Amino acid sequence: MLKYNYIIVPSIVLGIISRIIMLRVDYRQYPSYPQGVFSHFTLGIVSSSLGAVALPALLEKEFSAVTFLALAAQQFRDVRNLERQSLENIDKTELVERGTAYIEDIAKAFEARNYMTMLTSLIVSIVIFLLNKVLIIFYSVFIGSIIGILVIILFHKAISRETVGEIADIYPANISFEGSILTVNNIGIANIGFKKSREIFLEKAIAVEIVPKNENAIVTLSNLGQRKAMEHNVSIQLGIRKDLDEPDFTPMITRDPDTGKLVFIIVSMEPDMECLITAVKRTIVLESARRKPLASYAGRKAAD
């Protein structure tokens, strides 16, 4: 295998780089730092190594070594299950839960990124090997590395998801009460029985109206898992006044069945309207929530 170092080393390096680029701690606060980051980074090294040695193993007719790719696929599926179980256990400690749809989306994302890391290393190794038949090692490694960087950019673009801000317009909304019924832009949300709670809503709550841009967005945003993801993301960024014994102050999203628009209200620690709008806009659109009725024949006919 030593004679293939010119293939293996750059392939592993570029595979690790691809995993680092796809791994980041952002406003969603997952993975946690440093334990979660280190765990996923280590898996990235393993997956890039498997992708890098696959071609040399085939060239040396070490077919048993290639079976490790199948074992890796099983391992990555196990990682997905572990991620799901871990997040489900943690979710019970959250004042505003992520929800099962958001958890499943995160678990699937980390499994897919390990596959992408392995594919990056494999593609780089194949390109370097083929180029080395017509070029010297230096140029084959250099060109192979450039192609690897392009593959990383392509994969990074492929895994980027839409955000709520891309499929809907978000506007500030007015909060009022009709008796004990809390309303946002005249859409009833909840019955707030305690007078003190109603006073707190009028004094400290902020709300937005989420208007879908088309029929696809209407169906997507009606998904309960998508709404739960928005509630969770906003609560961890703005903070919430809610405690375990204060169910009145749970962030709430309600849908207008006539128009499909949503209204979102939260009693936050930082009642900043601009921050609320930004937080809602940056929430990712979950894969399990995405719907495209306009892409179907029935949907096109209904739109006409």
N, C-alpha and C positions, 0 to 999 in steps of 0.2 A: 504493500500500500504506500510505502514511502515515495515511490516514483510518481505518485499522483498527488503529492503535496501541493503542487502548483494549481491543482483543481480544488482540493479539499479546503485549504486554508482560506482563499478569498471567498469561497462559497459559504463557509461558516461565518466569516466576518460580515458579509452582506446579509446573511440570514438574521444574525443577531441585531444588526442595524435596523432591519425591517421590523423586528419585534419591539425594539426600543421606540421607534417612531409610532407604532401602533399602541404602545403602552404609555398612558399618561394619567396622572392624577388631576382631575379637573373639578369643576363645580359640583359634580355629582358625588364627589368624595368616595369614589371607588375605582380601583382598588385602594385599600388603606396603605399608609406609608409607615414603616418600611417593610413590614412583613409581607403584605399582599404584593407589593411591587417586586420584592426579591423572589417570591415564589413564582410569579409569572415570568420574570426575567430568566430564572433558571430553566423553566420549561422551554423558553425560547431558545436557549443554548442547546438543549437536548434535541428539539425539533429541527433546528438548523443543521446540527451535526448529522442527524439521520438523513436529511435531504442531500447533504454534501457527499456522504459516503455511498449513496445508493448506486451511482453510476460506476465509480471505481470497483465496487463489489461485483457488479454485473460483468465488467471487463475482465475481472480476474476469475470469473465463473464461480464466485462465492455466493451461490444462490441462497444459501441458508441465511446469509446476512441480510438479504433483501426482505426476508420475512419479518424483520424488525419493523419495517414500515407498517405492516398490518398490525403488529403489536402496538405500535405508536398510535395508530388510529383508535384502537381500543382504549389505550391509556388516555387519550385526549377526551374520549367520550366519558371516561370515568372522572376526569377533571371537571367536565361540565356538570356531572351529577354532584360532585363534591361542592362546587361553587353554588349550585342551586340549594343544596342542603344547608350550607353555611349561611347563605343570605336569608333563607327562610327562618333559621334560628335567630339570626340577628334582628330580623324584621319585627319580631315580637317585642323587642325593646324600644322600638321607635314610637314616638308620640304620633307621628303621621307615617304610616307604613308605605313601603314601596308598592306592595301589591304583587300578586303572583305573576302577572303579565310582564311587569318590569324586571322581576327577578329572572324569569325565563329568558328574556331578551339579553340581559347581561351575561348569563351563563352560555348562551349560544354564541355570543360575540367573542368570548374568550376561547371557546373551542375553535371557531373559524379562524381566529388569528394565529393559532398554532399551526393549522394547516397551511395558511398563507406563508408563514415563516419557512416551513419545510419546502413548499413549492418554490419559494424564492431561491433557496440554496440549490435545489435540484435544477432549476432552469439555468442558473449561473454556471453550475458544473457542466451541464450539457453544452452550453455556448462556448465555454473555454476549451472543452475537449474538441469540438468541431473546428474551432478557429485554429487550434494548434496544429491541425493537419496542413494548413496553408500558410501559417504565420509562425514567427518565433514566439517563445513562451511569453516574453514581456508584453508583446502587442496583443496576444490572445488573452492574457490576464487583464490588461488595461481595457480592451474593448468589451470583454465579458463583464467587467466591473461596471462600465458605463451602462450596458444593457441591464445589469442587475439593479442599478439605481432607477432606471426607467420602469422596471417591473415593480419596484417598491412604490414608486409614485402611482402607478396604475392600481396596485392593490389598495393603497391608502385611499385613493379616490373611490374605489369600488366599495369599501366598507363605510365610507362616510354616509350618514343618514340624513334625511330631511329633518327639519325642526318645525315646531308648531308655527313659528314666525313665517315660514315659507308657504304654509298652506292656509293661513288665517291672518286676519287683521285684528289687532288688539287695541281697544280704546278704554280710557277711564270710564267708570260707571258710577251712577248715583245710588246711594244707600238710603233706604227709608223703611218705615214700618206702617203697615195697615192693621191697626190694632196690635196684636202680638205676632203678626206674620212678618218676618224679615223679607224684604224685597230688594232686588237690584235691577234698576231700569224697568221697574214694574213687573218683574218676574218673581213670583213667590219662591222662596228657598226653604224656610224652616219656621216652625212655631217656637218662638223664644218666650218662654213663660215668665222668667224672672225679670222684673223691672230693672234691676241693677245691670243684668246682662245686656238688656236693650240699650241702656245708657252707654255701656262700654262699646257696643257696636257702633253707635252713632258718633262716639268720640274718637275711637282709635282704629276702627276697621277701614280697610281700603278694598276696592273691588274693580274688576275690569270686565269688559264684554269682549268675547272672542267670536269673531264673525268669520266663518269658513268662506274660502274664496270660490269654491265650486262644489258640485255634488259629491265628488270623491272625498273632499275634505269634510263635508257634513257627516258622511258615514264613518270616516276614520275617527273624528273627534267625538262621535257618539259612543265609542267603545269605552267601557267602564275602566279597563286597565289603563288606557291612555289618560283618562281623567285622573286616575289615582297617581300616575307618574307625575302629572303636572302639580298636584297637591303636594307630593313629597318634595319635588325639586324646589318649589317656592318656599316651603316651610324650612328647609335646611339652609336656604340662602338668606331669607329675611328674618328667620326666627318666628316663633309663635308664642302667644300668651297662654295657650292651652296647657293645662296639666291633667293628670289622670282623673281628677275629680271635677273637671270643667269641660264636659262634652259639648257645651254650647259653643265653644270657641274653636272647634275643629274646622279647618279650612273646608269650604264646600263649593262644589261645582254643580250647577243645575242647567239642564238643557231646555230650550224653548222648542216644544214639539212642532210648532207651526213653521218656524224659520230654520231650525237646526243650529242657531247660534247658542253659545254658552255664556253663562255669567259665573264669575269666580270671586268669592269673597274670603278674606283672611284677616284675622286680628293679629297683626305681626308685631314683633318687637321693634322693627324699624319700618314705620308706616310711610315708606317712600314709594310714590306711585311710579316713578320712572324705573326704579329697581324691580317693582312687581311686573311691569310690562316686559322688561328685559328678561326676567327669570322665566316668564311664561313662554316668550318667544324662543328661548334657548332649549326648551325641553325637547328631547328627541322624539320623533314619531316612531313608536314601537312597531317592529315587524309584524307582530301578531295583530296589531290594530289597523294596519294599512289595508284599505279597500279601494278598488278602482271600478266602481260600477259603470263609469262612462266608457271603459274599455270594452265592455260587452255589447253585444248587439242590442239586447233589451235596454241597456242603459243609454245607448245612443238614440234609440227610438224615443225613450222617455224624455230625453233632453230636447229632441226636436219638437 
